[in-house]
Amino acid sequence: MSNTATLAKAPAAQAGPAPAQTAAKARRRRLLTWLAVAVVAAAALYGVYVLVFGGKTVSTDNAYVGAEVAQVTPLISGPVAKVLVRETQLVKAGTPLIVLDDADARIAVEQAQAALGQAERKVRGYAASDTALAGQVAARDADIARARSDLERARTDLSRRQALSASGAVSGDELTNARNKFAEAQAALAQAQASRAAAAGNREANRVLISGASLEQNPEVTAAKARLDAAQLMLDRTVLKAPIDGIISKKQVEVGQQVAVGAPLMAIVPAAEAYVDANFKEVQLKKVRTGQPVELTSDLYGKDVKFHGRVRGLSGGTGSAFSLIPAQNASGNWIKVVQRLPVRIDLDPKELAAHPLRVGLSMKASVDVSGAR
């Protein structure tokens, strides 16, 4: 009887797991079905997104912050006396940065000032000489008048004696003396006229030096002032000042260093005027236009901080075209590589002030090309 019961229970034990397996398979089928539905729904949503929003923006993460960096270079040579700033310091335009030794420049200024004083005194001397030369001309006029009077007297005396010589009332010696005095009077008048002409010429030459211009406008004084201004300019250039607002970078100058004209001493980075150069693939640039809005994020601040800007313009050539060793595509081993073209993007100054950027930082840029035609 026990064998019969055992045999009766065996089929029941074998039939027990079948419903559980069936339920598990049903659950798997439902999960697979929902998964397929989810995939189809995601594909449909993506298709809708592409249809609605696709093609309205072009993006790249190959973008970097740049700025118009100002180089600080001396316009005169000399030893460095003082360095007034340090690396990373924020400076304003006009802030003194470096002071060169100014001993030679100060001496040059003093010499130029002395030369200017001499020129002014010389020109004042011209004015005084004009009065003296005018007196000389007047004196020569008086000499001419006396010479003419003497000549008329000698002519009259000669004529009287010539009239009496025929009757023998005048001796030959007296007539000869009269003729000599007449000749001497003529020579004296000629000499007086020549002296007057020389005096008048000297006065005219002196008046040319002072006529038509005041003391300040006289050419000699103006030239001396120009030399003084040049010396003062050299003195002013011993103090190197910041040309723009920015941050001191690449400082390579120390006290006592002998600097040459044009040597780069430091750079000033205008952080408040930074821009972004975004290197887009050539296949992305079909609809990119100047003035289009751009949204950017920085690796420095993360995705929570968004910058906004506008396209300033596209570069005149690709990065490879302007590289130190351009690609030689005609060499025979050519392989096509998608080129990238720099796109300059101007940033919002207010956003830059709130979240400053530094040159070289990585950015991600997305240009809105929906309005392009």
Residue, then its C-alpha position, 0 to 999 in steps of 0.5 A: m500500500s505504501n508503494t501505491a501511495t508513493l507512485a500516486k504522489a510522484p506525478a503530483a510532485q512533478a506537476g507542481p513546478a510547472p505553474a511557477q515556471t510559466a509565471a516566470k516566463a510570462r513576467r519575462r515576456r512582459l518585461l521584454t515587451w515593456l523594454a521594446v515599448a520603451v526603446v520604441a518610445a525613446a526612438a520616437l522621442y528622439g525622432v521628434y526632437v531631431l525634427v523639431f530641434g535638430g539642425k538649429t544649433v552646432s556645438t563643439d568642445n574644441a574651444y578656448v578662451g583668448a584675449e588681446v594680450a598687451q606686451v610691456t616693452p621699453l622704448i629706451s634701454g637702461p638698467v632697471a631701478k624698480v619693479l613695482v608689480r608682481e605676477t598675477q596682480l590686477v592693474k589699471a591702465g596708467t599704473p606704473l610698472i617698471v622704473l628705469d635708471d633716469a640719471d642720463a635722461r635728467i641730464a639731457v633734459e637740463q641740457a635741453q632747458a639750457a639750450l632753450g634759454q640760450a635760444e630765447r636770449k639770442v632771439r631777444g638779442y635780434a630784437a635789440s640789434d634791430t634798434a641798433l641797426a636802425g640807428q646805423v642806417a639813420a647815421r649813414d643817411a646823415d653821412i650821405a646828406r653831408a657828402r652831397s652837400d660837400l659835393e655841391r660845394a666842390r662842384t660850385d667851387l670848381s665851376r667858379r675857378q673854371a670860369l676864371s681860369a680863362s682870364g688868368a685870374v686863377s692859377g693852374d694849381e688852384l684849378t687842380n685843387a678844385r678838381n681834386k676836391f670835387a673828385e674827393a667829394q664824389a668818392a665820399l658820397a659814393q662811400a657814404q651810399a655804400s655804407r648806408a646800403a650795407a647798414a640797410g642790408n644788415r638790418e634787413a637780414n636781422r629783421v628776417l630773423i624776427s619778423g612775422a613771429s613772436l618769441e615763442q614762434n621763432p624757429e630757433v626757439t621752436a627747435a630748442k623747445a622740440r629738443l627739450d620735448a624730446a629729452q623730456l619724452m626720454l625721461d618720461r619713458t624711463v617709467l613704463k606704465a600699463p597700457i590697458d587694464g588687466i592681469i600681470s603675466k609672464k613677468q621676466v624682469e628683475v631689479g638691476q637687469q639691463v634691458a634693451v629697446g623692444a625686449p618683452l618684460m611682461a604681459i598684461v591680460p585683459a580678463a574683462e575683454a576675453y573672447v572665445d575661439a571655437n574650432f568648428k568642423e568645416v561640415q558644421l559651418k554652413k549656417v554659421r553667420t556673424g552676429q548669431p547668439v552663442e551659449l557657452t559653458s566653461d570647464l572651470y565653472g561647470k554646466d551650471v554657469k552659462f555664458h552668452g555671446r555672439v559670433r564676431g566672425l570666422s577666421g580667414g583660414t583653418g588651423s592647419a593652413f596657419s600652422l608652422i608646418p602646413a600640410q602638403n596635400a600634393s605630396g602623394n600620400w594624401i589622406k582626407v582629414v576634416q578641417r576645423l575653422p576658428v570662429r571668434i565669439d565675443l562674450d557678455p562683459k557683465e557675465l565675464a565680470a561675474h565669472p572671470l575667465r583666463v586665457g587658454l581655458s577650455m569652453k564648450a560652445s553652441v551656436d544658434v543657427s536657426g535664423a540662418r538662411 
